[in-house]
Amino acid sequence: MWSPLPFLAIILLLPFSCDTLEPFSAGLAVGGGMVLSALWSSREVVVCQFRECCGAPWLRPNVTKLEESLAENVFGQHLVTSLVTRSIRAHLRKAEPKKALVMSFHGWTGAGKNFVAKFVAESLYKEGMASKHVHLFISTLHFPHMEMADIYKLRVQDWIRGNVTKCETSLFIFDEIDKMPEGMIDGIKPFIDHHQSVEGQNFRKSIFIFLSNTGGRDITKETLKFWTEGKKREDITYRDLEMLVNKGAFNELGGLHRSAVIDSSLIDVYVPFLPLERQHVRMCVEQEARLRNITMQEEQIKVVVDSLSYWPQDTQLFSTTGCKRVANKMDLYQEEVEEGEAEELVL
């Protein structure tokens, strides 16, 4: 690939002084250097029209799009919608944030944690989760061995350092953080603390998202308590759950257990995901049917909803897997429908 830098170096290293260089030659040398420099800058602009760069049109924060995506696709999570959109908006509004934004998502499996992280990525980057500025770590895949915690810590530090150097507005997602080797997450502490720069690099524009099942038990108990007392689910406030989630994340065994990240108050917002009720599972089924362009009758929807497992035993109020298994159940439903239609054709 052509570069003007060698020519600029030659010009700068030529053995002459300004006193002996005639005005015309001096002007030509300086002018040539300016032209080459301008061409090099223009090259970046042109390349970024075709290849992803850390800037427009690839980096395009859109909180309104995030709000719309959450409203259309995430059910029964009024706290999530409010906390995530407000946190992202506040962070992006600052030209120079005081620290990186750190959000920790907590709740039962299937409540929508990965779903929301995906929508955050899509609201920030044109390529969404496929963007080279979005980095997903899955603990059971990337950090499977507890005894290698120190090695993993150094690897993650190198990865974050290298990628933020390329793009300050990077997104790092740590999934299954409750299954991460204990103490490993503290390796990112320098990058999310209140530092102007670390090793000359600004990490304050980055966003970190932790996904965890820790605290899910306490969130579910509190939600059940509200229901038992006849209160509306939507009346649950962040204040009702914040300390429960904080204590659960710090004390439960897992990646955040007694971590310096929590102890130093570096997590900006704990986002509680409430357990999903039958009505929310039904909404997931209807959404999945629309995406597949399937028309379902009331009885058919009920069959899919009832095929999932619910808790507690007496009330069967909450889905034990949220909406996580809805797609799988819909696959089975489709197979049965198609087999039935095939039998009718044979008959």
N, C-alpha and C positions, 0 to 999 in steps of 0.2 A: 504493500500500500504506500502511495507517494506521501512524503512528508517534507515540509519546508525547513524543518529544524536543522538538517545538515548544512544547508546553504546559509542559514543564519549564523551557524557556528563558524563557518569559513569566513564570512564577512567580519565577524567579531575577532577572529584570530589573525587576520591579515597584519603583517609587520609594518604598520605605518602609524604615524601620529597625526592628530588633527592639524598640527602646524604645517606638515608637509603635504597634506592632501588638498588638492585644489578644490574650490567651492563646488564646481560642477560634479566632480567625482564623489565628493562627500554627500551632496544632495541625492545623487543617484543611488548610493549605497543605502542611505537612510530610507529613501523612498521605496527601494526594492524590498527592504526588510519589512516595511509597513504593509506593503502589498501582500507579501508572502504570509505575514501574520494574519491579515484579514481573510485571506483565502483559507487558512487553516481553521479559523473561527467559523467561516461560512460552511466549511465541510461538515462540522458538527451539526449545524442547523439542518443541512440537507439529509445527512444520514439519519437523524432523528425522525424524519418524515416517514422512514421505511423500517426502522429498527427501534425497538423499545429503548427509551432513554429515561433519565430521571427528570422529567419535565413534560410540558404540554407537547402533543395531545395525550401522552400516555399516562401522565399523572394528572388526574382531574377530580379533586375532592367534590363530592356532591352529597351533602347531608340530607337534602330533600329526597333524593333517590333512596337513601338508606331508610328514611322514615316510611316511604311508600312500600319498599320491599318487606319491611318488618310488619307493617299493617296488613299486607296482602297474604303473607306466608307464615307468620309466627302467631300461634293462637294461645290465648290464656296467659300471656306474659306481659301484663301492663307495666310492671316494674322494669323489665328488660328494655322495652321500647323507650321508656322515658330516660333511664339511666345511660344507656349506650349512646343514644342520639345526642343527649345533652353533653356527655363527656367528649365525644368526638368533635362536636361543634365548638366547644370551649377550647379544645386543644388546637384545632385548625385556625381559630380566629387569631391566635397569638403569633406574631411574626417571629418572636424569640421566646418559646416556652421555657419555663424555669427547669423543667425536667421532662423526660420521656413520659408519655401517657401509659399507665399500666392498669389494665382491667382484668379482674379475676372472675370467671364465670363458674358458678357452683349450682349443683342440682342433680337430680336423678337422671339416669340415662334416658335418652329419647325426648328430653324436654326442649331441645333445640339449640344447644350450645354451639355445636359445629355449624349449624345452619346460620346462626347469627354472625359468627366469625366470617363465614363465606360472604354474607351480605355487606359486612364492613369492608372486606377486600374489594368487592365489586363497586362500592361507592367511592373508593379512593383511586383505583387503578383501572384503566381501560381493559386490561387483560384479566382482571379479577384475580382469582386464585392461581391462574397460570402466569401471572406477572413475575418477572425475575426479581422484583423488589418485595415479594411476599414469600416468607420462609416458614414452612410448616415442619415442626418437630413432633413426632409421635413417640412417646416414651417407650412403649413396648417394642417399637421397631428400631429407633435410633439409640436408646439407652437401656438395653435389656439386662445388662449385668450389674448388679448392685456393687460388686467389688471394684468396678471400673469408674466409680463416681468422679474421682480426681482427673482421670484422663478425659472423660466426657466434658467435664467443666472447662478444661483448657481448649478442647475442640470447639465448643459452643462460643467461648470468648473469641477465638480466632475467626469463627464464621461471622459473628455479629460485627466485630471490628472491621473485617474486610468488606462486608456488604454495606455497612453504613458509610464507609469511606467512598464507596461508589455512589451511594444515594442516601442522603441524610433522612429522607422521608421513607423509611423502610418499615415493613410490618412483620413482626415475629409472633407466630402462634405456637404455643406449647400445649399439645393435646395430651390427655391422660396424665396430667402432672402429678396426680395422686399415686401413680405407678412409677414415678421417676425416682432414681436413687436418692436417698435422703442427703441433704446438704448440697446437692449438685446445683440447684437453682440459684444458690448464693453466688455462683460464678458470674451471674449477670448483674450483680449489685452495683458495680462501678458505672455501668451504662445507664442505669435507671435512677441513680441518685442525683442530688442537687449539685452537679458539677458543671461549671461553665464549659469545660472541655476535658476529655480524657485522652492523654497522649496526643494532644493537639487536634483531636477530632470532636465535633459537636454531635452528641447522641440525643439531644433534647427534642428533636423533631420526630423521633421514631415512636412507634406504638407497639406495645407488647400486650398480648392476650394470653391468659392462662385458662385452660379448660380442665375442670376437675369435678369428680363426684363427691368430694369431701363437703361436709355440711348439708348434703342432700337429705340425710335422715332427720336432722333438726328442722330443716325447711319444711319437710313433709308433715312432721308432727305439729308445727305451728299452723300450717295451712289447714290441717284436720281440726285443730282446736277452733279456728275461726268458723269452720263449717258446722261443728258441733254446737257452737254458741249461737248459731243462726245468723252469723255475720256474712256479708258479701265478700267474695274472694277479692274483688276490686278495692275493698277497704283496707287490705293489707298494705302497710307502708314500708318504705325502705328502713325506717327506724325500727320497725318491729323485728326485722331480720338481720340487720347489719352485724350486730355483735354476735349473734348466733353463728353466722357464717365465718366471721373473723376468728372466733374461738375454735370452731370446728376445723378450719384450715390449719391453724397453728398447732392444735393438740392431736388431731387424728394422724395416724401413721401414714406416711407418704412423702411426696416431694416437697411439700410446704411445712412438714412437721418441724416445729421449733426453728424455722428459718430466719435468717437475718433480714430477709426481704420483708417479712411481716413484722418482725420485731422493730425494724427501723422505720416502719410506717411508709414503705415505698410503693405499696399498692394503692392506687388513687381511688378505685371504686370496686367494691365487691358486688357482683351482680347476681342476685338470687333468682334461679329458675324454679318456678313453682311446679309441683307435680300436676300432670294433665288429667282432667276428668273425662268421663265418657263423651260429654258434649264437645270437648276439644279433639278427641280422637275422631269423632264423627266428622268434624270440620276437616281434619287431615285426610280422611277417606274421600270426602267430596272433592277436595283439592286434587288428590291423586287421580280421581276419575276424570276430572276436567283436563288434567295434563295428558291423560291417555286417550282423551276424546271418547270416553265410555259413558253411556247413559245407564244409570242405576235406579232401580225402584227403591222405595222406602224399606221394604223388607230385605232387599239385597244389601243395602247399606248396613242395616241392623245386624245381619249375619256376619259381616266383616268386623264390625265394631265388637260384637260379642265374642269373636274368636280370640281376642286378646285376653291377657290375664289382668286381674284387678285386685286392689288392696284397699282397705282391710277386708278380712274374710266376711264380716257381717254386712258391711255396707257396699262393698265392691265399688268404691268411689274413684280411686286413682288407678290409672294404667301403670303397671309395674315397669313397662318399657316405653312409656310415653307414646310417641308416634313412630318410634324407630322401626317397628316391624310392619307398619302399614303397607309399605311398598311390597314386601314379601307376601303378605296376605292378599294383596291385589293381584299379584302374579298367579297365585293359586286360584283365585276367583276367575281370572281371565281364562285360565286353562280349563276350568270346569265349564264355563260358558261356551268356549269354542268346541269342547268335546261334546257338549249337549247339542250344539247346532249341527255338528258333523253326524251325530246319531240320527237327528231328525231328517237330514238329507238322505241318509241311507234308507231310512224307513219310507 
